[in-house]
Amino acid sequence: MKKRILCIALAVSILTYNSITANAAPVESENTIETNEIANWPTGPELNARAAFLMEANTGVVLYAKNIHEHLYPASTTKMMTALIAAENCKMDEMVDFSYDAVFSLESGSSNIGIDPGQAMSMEECLYGLMVASANEVANAVGEHVAGSMDAFVEMMNDKAKELGLKDTHFTNTNGLFNEEHYTSAYDLAMIAKEFFNNEYLAKIGNTGSYHFVATSTQPDDFYVRNKHQLISGDIPYTGIKGGKTGYTSEAGETLVTCAEQNGLNLICVILKEDSPDQFYDTVKLFDYGFSNFDMVNVADNEEKYSIKNNNFFPTTIDILGSSRQLLELDDKDNIVMPKNIGFADMDTDLIYDTDSEEDIAYINYSYHGAYLGFGRIKPLQNKKELSAFDVENSFDATEEVIVEEKPSPHFINVVNIVTLAVAVCLGLIVISFIHSFFVNYNLLDNLKRKKSYRPKRRREKNKLKF
């Protein structure tokens, strides 16, 4: 009996263990490239980096994704956020004083340019110190200048991260020196870079290969610094580089953010936790992949289903004189990013009427197997002289769903305008009838009066003849 009980217990244990093992979530591979799992998507390169991200900055379209939401250490790429907040809150000629804490709170051997306590530099020079020299004491001094203290500045950094909608990021210092609670993700770092490069002045500083610090009355040293980003310094030539930032700690590994533009594509590349010098070559691989496999395509020039030619979607109105006028159009400034191996008609579209803009009627969202590719805006025709407010308001109801049929149909005729015209015609006919009746009745009365005046005379004349 005891043996039977033990056998049953053992069998139950084995079955339970196998069931738990079978239902356990799979462990994500370090080499999982999420975008390669999209059907018919251009195959991205294999990289040794723990995380990598390639995005088209103008549209937000993701071209390549590998572990893009994993929490990793940014190292000195943190300084992009420091520079961004400083540029938003300060003038470039403001003088930044270097305190004892700003200079000596750093760990030994960390990156610096040798500024001493009591010295000062302009904010402009400090930004070059951040982006070109990656100087940690400069980051601390900037934080103290902007917010009053480094801790207060870190709060501003985390607030800015929330403002940008970042969910994988938390800062504990101004410069990116290692702290377990100081982390970000490849995706979030790309969003910070997008905001950074939207500022033309910061983009210029971030694309500087070397900088000359000239001695002043508040900073006595004259020296040059050289950017360690090899695609910016020219050590690894690449066409269209717009700037970037390097980073390294032993815990973070090599980190790199870079922006480049070619053929209308504005790409941001993020590499996290890589070995030197592969972070630069990984970036080149991703840029080559993006520029070779994707195109920027104008929506208005290529859209047919929702085009002006399709009167099923874009309504027209017919005025009193019978001329047809277009009411809506696609915004000709909107572009999407498409893989070169698919056609425009291969994409999926969603028509969305819930817009935040008062000028836009609706959006067309484009995607391919669930991958977002961009959007096009539908708006009232810009030629205001040809349209009246009455036409626009009464010819298209943005709250109703538009059903697009395959076969062509005649122009959409505004029922309200037709009814208005009919009423006007009826009123005109009534007025004309009234006037006509008035004159007819007037003539009858006049004739009656004339008959009455003639009859007595005629009778008298007849009587005269009789006698």
Beta strands, then each sheet from edge to edge (+ up, - down):
strand 1: 51-56
strand 2: 61-66
strand 3: 95-97
strand 4: 120-122
strand 5: 210-213
strand 6: 223-226
strand 7: 241-249
strand 8: 253-262
strand 9: 265-274
strand 10: 294-298
strand 11: 316-318
strand 12: 324-326
strand 13: 328-330
strand 14: 335-339
strand 15: 348-352
strand 16: 362-368
strand 17: 371-380
sheet 1: 2+ 1- 9+ 8- 7+
sheet 2: 3+ 4-
sheet 3: 5+ 6-
sheet 4: 10+ 14-
sheet 5: 11+ 12-
sheet 6: 13+ 17- 16+ 15-
end
